[in-house]
Amino acid sequence: MRLLDNLTIPDPGSVLGDAAALFNSFSLPAATPASVAIGLLAVPVVIALLWLGRRLTRRHPASSQIHVVDALDELSQRLRNTELMLADTTSEAAQLRQRVDQLSVRQDSQVAGNSRSTLRQAIALSKHGATTRQLVETCSLSQGEAHLIQTLYGRPPGPPQAEELH
């Protein structure tokens, strides 16, 4: 231990001052003892960060590549499922469109049939002496339609009856 007693440790402030003076002589005129101390402390931190970064990138490239491949496979499967659902939906929409067209044609034919039977009924009533008001109420005709049917198919023209006046 006597060896250690003879060992003299210089003052850190004077060592840093001497290092700053040395740096200033090499064309770094802004070097101060504090900047030299920060630089010396930063070197091991930078080395430790570089070592840690290399270690982390060496450990995970295979697992991260596997993770990316798995994610791509999952997205590909989801895309296939979405395409199948879209095809099904498109097919169902086409079937619904056909059905609506069929119902529209059927409704048009029924309306035309009902219209014809309503007109037949109005003609028969007019031939039996029904008034314009009776045709409007019974057959759901407009005033003009009822008047036309009476003119064409009704009894011979005569003086208007009291219930026809509005």
Backbone torsions as a table, in degrees:
resi	resn	phi	psi	omega
1	MET	NA	-18.7	178.9
2	ARG	-63.4	-25.6	179.2
3	LEU	-64.4	-38.4	179.8
4	LEU	-72.2	-29.1	-179.9
5	ASP	-67.0	-30.0	-179.5
6	ASN	-83.0	-11.0	-178.1
7	LEU	-77.3	126.4	179.4
8	THR	-107.5	130.3	180.0
9	ILE	-103.4	122.6	-178.6
10	PRO	-71.1	159.6	178.6
11	ASP	-68.4	128.8	-177.2
12	PRO	-61.0	-33.1	179.6
13	GLY	-63.8	-40.9	-179.6
14	SER	-71.4	-34.4	178.8
15	VAL	-66.7	-43.9	179.5
16	LEU	-66.5	-37.4	177.0
17	GLY	-63.4	-41.9	178.6
18	ASP	-65.0	-38.5	179.2
19	ALA	-67.0	-39.6	178.0
20	ALA	-64.0	-40.4	178.0
21	ALA	-64.0	-38.8	178.5
22	LEU	-64.4	-44.9	178.6
23	PHE	-64.0	-39.1	179.7
24	ASN	-64.8	-30.1	178.9
25	SER	-74.5	-20.8	179.8
26	PHE	-93.2	14.4	178.9
27	SER	89.5	27.1	169.4
28	LEU	-115.8	77.0	-172.6
29	PRO	-68.2	-15.2	-176.2
30	ALA	-93.2	5.9	-177.4
31	ALA	-70.7	132.2	176.9
32	THR	-125.8	165.9	177.9
33	PRO	-58.9	-34.8	-179.7
34	ALA	-68.2	-42.6	-179.4
35	SER	-67.0	-33.3	176.7
36	VAL	-66.8	-42.0	179.7
37	ALA	-63.8	-43.0	179.3
38	ILE	-64.1	-41.6	178.7
39	GLY	-62.3	-41.5	179.5
40	LEU	-67.8	-34.9	178.1
41	LEU	-74.8	-28.7	-177.8
42	ALA	-74.3	-28.3	-177.5
43	VAL	-59.7	-51.0	179.9
44	PRO	-66.4	-31.7	178.7
45	VAL	-65.5	-44.7	179.1
46	VAL	-63.5	-42.6	179.0
47	ILE	-62.3	-42.1	179.6
48	ALA	-65.0	-40.7	178.6
49	LEU	-65.8	-40.5	177.2
50	LEU	-63.5	-43.5	179.0
51	TRP	-61.8	-44.6	-179.7
52	LEU	-64.2	-42.0	178.8
53	GLY	-62.3	-43.7	178.9
54	ARG	-65.7	-37.9	-179.1
55	ARG	-66.7	-41.8	179.6
56	LEU	-67.8	-38.7	-179.7
57	THR	-72.8	-27.7	177.2
58	ARG	-74.5	-31.9	-173.6
59	ARG	-77.2	-37.3	-168.3
60	HIS	-107.6	2.8	-176.7
61	PRO	-64.2	-38.2	-178.5
62	ALA	-68.5	-44.2	-178.5
63	SER	-69.4	-34.7	178.4
64	SER	-70.8	-34.7	176.4
65	GLN	-66.9	-39.4	177.7
66	ILE	-64.5	-41.3	178.7
67	HIS	-61.8	-42.2	179.0
68	VAL	-65.6	-42.0	179.0
69	VAL	-63.7	-42.5	178.1
70	ASP	-62.6	-42.5	179.8
71	ALA	-64.2	-40.7	177.9
72	LEU	-64.8	-40.8	177.2
73	ASP	-61.9	-43.3	179.7
74	GLU	-63.7	-43.3	178.6
75	LEU	-64.6	-37.9	178.0
76	SER	-63.6	-42.7	178.3
77	GLN	-64.8	-41.7	178.2
78	ARG	-62.8	-38.6	178.1
79	LEU	-64.4	-43.1	176.8
80	ARG	-60.7	-45.1	179.0
81	ASN	-61.6	-41.8	179.1
82	THR	-64.3	-40.7	178.2
83	GLU	-63.0	-41.0	178.5
84	LEU	-64.6	-42.8	178.8
85	MET	-64.5	-37.8	178.4
86	LEU	-65.0	-42.1	178.3
87	ALA	-63.0	-43.4	177.8
88	ASP	-61.6	-43.9	-179.2
89	THR	-64.7	-40.6	178.1
90	THR	-63.2	-42.2	178.7
91	SER	-63.9	-45.1	178.6
92	GLU	-63.0	-38.5	178.8
93	ALA	-64.5	-39.8	178.1
94	ALA	-65.0	-41.3	178.3
95	GLN	-64.3	-41.8	178.3
96	LEU	-63.8	-39.5	178.4
97	ARG	-62.2	-43.1	177.1
98	GLN	-61.7	-43.2	-178.7
99	ARG	-63.7	-42.4	178.2
100	VAL	-62.6	-41.4	177.9
101	ASP	-62.7	-42.2	178.2
102	GLN	-62.5	-44.8	179.7
103	LEU	-64.8	-36.7	178.6
104	SER	-64.3	-43.4	178.6
105	VAL	-64.3	-43.9	-179.8
106	ARG	-62.2	-42.9	179.7
107	GLN	-64.6	-42.7	178.6
108	ASP	-60.5	-41.8	-179.6
109	SER	-68.4	-37.3	178.4
110	GLN	-68.0	-40.6	178.4
111	VAL	-63.0	-42.6	179.0
112	ALA	-64.0	-40.9	178.4
113	GLY	-64.8	-44.1	178.4
114	ASN	-64.6	-37.6	179.9
115	SER	-64.8	-41.7	179.4
116	ARG	-65.3	-43.3	-179.6
117	SER	-68.0	-34.0	176.8
118	THR	-65.3	-42.3	178.3
119	LEU	-65.7	-40.0	177.4
120	ARG	-61.0	-42.9	178.7
121	GLN	-63.0	-42.1	-179.7
122	ALA	-64.9	-39.8	178.5
123	ILE	-63.4	-45.5	-179.7
124	ALA	-62.2	-43.7	179.6
125	LEU	-64.6	-38.5	-179.9
126	SER	-65.8	-39.0	178.3
127	LYS	-64.7	-27.2	179.9
128	HIS	-92.6	8.3	172.1
129	GLY	97.3	17.1	178.8
130	ALA	-69.2	147.3	-179.8
131	THR	-84.8	168.4	177.8
132	THR	-59.2	-44.3	-179.8
133	ARG	-62.0	-40.9	179.3
134	GLN	-64.7	-39.1	177.9
135	LEU	-65.2	-41.9	179.7
136	VAL	-62.1	-46.5	-175.9
137	GLU	-73.7	-41.0	-175.1
138	THR	-77.0	-43.7	-171.8
139	CYS	-103.9	3.3	-179.6
140	SER	56.4	43.8	177.3
141	LEU	-97.6	161.8	172.9
142	SER	-79.0	166.6	-179.9
143	GLN	-59.7	-41.8	-179.1
144	GLY	-66.5	-41.6	179.1
145	GLU	-63.7	-43.8	-179.2
146	ALA	-64.2	-40.8	179.9
147	HIS	-65.6	-40.4	179.0
148	LEU	-63.5	-44.5	179.5
149	ILE	-62.7	-41.5	178.5
150	GLN	-64.5	-39.1	-179.5
151	THR	-66.0	-42.1	-176.8
152	LEU	-78.9	-41.9	-169.8
153	TYR	-119.5	-8.8	-172.7
154	GLY	-78.9	-174.9	179.6
155	ARG	-65.6	164.6	-177.5
156	PRO	-59.1	146.6	-178.3
157	PRO	-61.0	138.8	179.5
158	GLY	-150.5	-171.5	178.7
159	PRO	-65.7	139.2	-179.6
160	PRO	-63.2	143.0	179.2
161	GLN	-83.9	161.8	-174.1
162	ALA	-63.8	-36.3	-176.2
163	GLU	-75.4	-11.6	178.1
164	GLU	-82.2	-22.0	-178.0
165	LEU	-74.4	145.0	-177.4
166	HIS	-113.5	NA	NA
